[in-house]
Amino acid sequence: VPNPTVGVGYSREQSGVENLMSVSVSIPLASRQVRIASGMAMAEAQKANFEIGRVENRLRQETQYWFTQMESATVRSE
């Protein structure tokens, strides 16, 4: 969705001899490249979220493994 910008300006030049007024309108147009880049950025974000989930699962499994090892060692030492 384009986000238009409207501007109005006023200035005086040559020691107040000239008065200038300006009006501007800017409407950015989403080009094909912008849409492609946006899609690629979303794909990268999804990939990163998947990787986060994978690392979290691995850390959970490793933590459970080492906790079990510690409990086992504690029982053997008693």
GROMACS elastic network, one bead per residue, 0.5 to 0.9 nm:
[ bonds ]
;  ai    aj funct       b0    kb
    1    29     6  0.84524   500
    1    30     6  0.78976   500
    2    27     6  0.63525   500
    2    28     6  0.57780   500
    2    29     6  0.61530   500
    2    30     6  0.71814   500
    3    26     6  0.84922   500
    3    27     6  0.63213   500
    3    28     6  0.65996   500
    3    29     6  0.87371   500
    4    25     6  0.70575   500
    4    26     6  0.55548   500
    4    28     6  0.67684   500
    5    24     6  0.80493   500
    5    25     6  0.57189   500
    5    26     6  0.50510   500
    5    27     6  0.64840   500
    5    28     6  0.87379   500
    6    23     6  0.75271   500
    6    24     6  0.57247   500
    6    26     6  0.64479   500
    6    27     6  0.88451   500
    7    22     6  0.79557   500
    7    23     6  0.56284   500
    7    25     6  0.63419   500
    7    26     6  0.84324   500
    8    21     6  0.74619   500
    8    22     6  0.56200   500
    8    24     6  0.64075   500
    8    25     6  0.89982   500
    9    20     6  0.79772   500
    9    21     6  0.55448   500
    9    23     6  0.63744   500
    9    24     6  0.85306   500
   10    19     6  0.73665   500
   10    20     6  0.55292   500
   10    22     6  0.63247   500
   11    16     6  0.89312   500
   11    18     6  0.83423   500
   11    19     6  0.59820   500
   11    20     6  0.51539   500
   11    21     6  0.66114   500
   11    22     6  0.87204   500
   12    15     6  0.72491   500
   12    16     6  0.52364   500
   12    17     6  0.72207   500
   12    18     6  0.55761   500
   12    20     6  0.60313   500
   12    21     6  0.89025   500
   13    16     6  0.54463   500
   13    17     6  0.63146   500
   13    18     6  0.51265   500
   13    19     6  0.65411   500
   13    20     6  0.77606   500
   14    17     6  0.54154   500
   14    18     6  0.62809   500
   15    18     6  0.78229   500
   16    19     6  0.68067   500
   30    33     6  0.80511   500
   30    34     6  0.59610   500
   30    35     6  0.69153   500
   31    34     6  0.52441   500
   31    35     6  0.65317   500
   31    36     6  0.87450   500
   32    35     6  0.51723   500
   32    36     6  0.61693   500
   32    37     6  0.85785   500
   33    36     6  0.50107   500
   33    37     6  0.60015   500
   33    38     6  0.84277   500
   34    37     6  0.50601   500
   34    38     6  0.60044   500
   34    39     6  0.85644   500
   35    38     6  0.50092   500
   35    39     6  0.61673   500
   35    40     6  0.85879   500
   36    39     6  0.51198   500
   36    40     6  0.61682   500
   36    41     6  0.85980   500
   37    40     6  0.50303   500
   37    41     6  0.60956   500
   37    42     6  0.86126   500
   38    41     6  0.50809   500
   38    42     6  0.62468   500
   38    43     6  0.86606   500
   39    42     6  0.51061   500
   39    43     6  0.62053   500
   39    44     6  0.86515   500
   40    43     6  0.50273   500
   40    44     6  0.61851   500
   40    45     6  0.86214   500
   41    44     6  0.50643   500
   41    45     6  0.61996   500
   41    46     6  0.86891   500
   42    45     6  0.50119   500
   42    46     6  0.62259   500
   42    47     6  0.85730   500
   43    46     6  0.51034   500
   43    47     6  0.61390   500
   43    48     6  0.86009   500
   44    48     6  0.61311   500
   44    49     6  0.86319   500
   45    48     6  0.50288   500
   45    49     6  0.62026   500
   45    50     6  0.86281   500
   46    49     6  0.50461   500
   46    50     6  0.61863   500
   46    51     6  0.86124   500
   47    50     6  0.50933   500
   47    51     6  0.62287   500
   47    52     6  0.86780   500
   48    51     6  0.50027   500
   48    52     6  0.61684   500
   48    53     6  0.87018   500
   49    52     6  0.50240   500
   49    53     6  0.63204   500
   49    54     6  0.86607   500
   50    53     6  0.51762   500
   50    54     6  0.62427   500
   50    55     6  0.87473   500
   51    55     6  0.61612   500
   51    56     6  0.85120   500
   52    55     6  0.52119   500
   52    56     6  0.60832   500
   52    57     6  0.86221   500
   53    56     6  0.50661   500
   53    57     6  0.61730   500
   53    58     6  0.86259   500
   54    57     6  0.52456   500
   54    58     6  0.62614   500
   54    59     6  0.86981   500
   55    58     6  0.50485   500
   55    59     6  0.60884   500
   55    60     6  0.84976   500
   56    59     6  0.51655   500
   56    60     6  0.60995   500
   56    61     6  0.86411   500
   57    60     6  0.50531   500
   57    61     6  0.61962   500
   57    62     6  0.86104   500
   58    61     6  0.51384   500
   58    62     6  0.61217   500
   58    63     6  0.85023   500
   59    62     6  0.50377   500
   59    63     6  0.59285   500
   59    64     6  0.84524   500
   60    63     6  0.51410   500
   60    64     6  0.61655   500
   60    65     6  0.86030   500
   61    64     6  0.51289   500
   61    65     6  0.61310   500
   61    66     6  0.87168   500
   62    66     6  0.61670   500
   62    67     6  0.84498   500
   63    66     6  0.52672   500
   63    67     6  0.60095   500
   63    68     6  0.85097   500
   64    67     6  0.50805   500
   64    68     6  0.61057   500
   64    69     6  0.85832   500
   65    68     6  0.51863   500
   65    69     6  0.62171   500
   65    70     6  0.86969   500
   66    70     6  0.60782   500
   66    71     6  0.85636   500
   67    70     6  0.50690   500
   67    71     6  0.61934   500
   67    72     6  0.85478   500
   68    71     6  0.51114   500
   68    72     6  0.60722   500
   68    73     6  0.85719   500
   69    72     6  0.50817   500
   69    73     6  0.61378   500
   69    74     6  0.85753   500
   70    73     6  0.51091   500
   70    74     6  0.61091   500
   70    75     6  0.86594   500
   71    74     6  0.50459   500
   71    75     6  0.62208   500
   71    76     6  0.86705   500
   72    75     6  0.52061   500
   72    76     6  0.62641   500
   72    77     6  0.87103   500
   73    76     6  0.51077   500
   73    77     6  0.61753   500
   73    78     6  0.88327   500
   74    77     6  0.52221   500
   74    78     6  0.65055   500
   75    78     6  0.54443   500
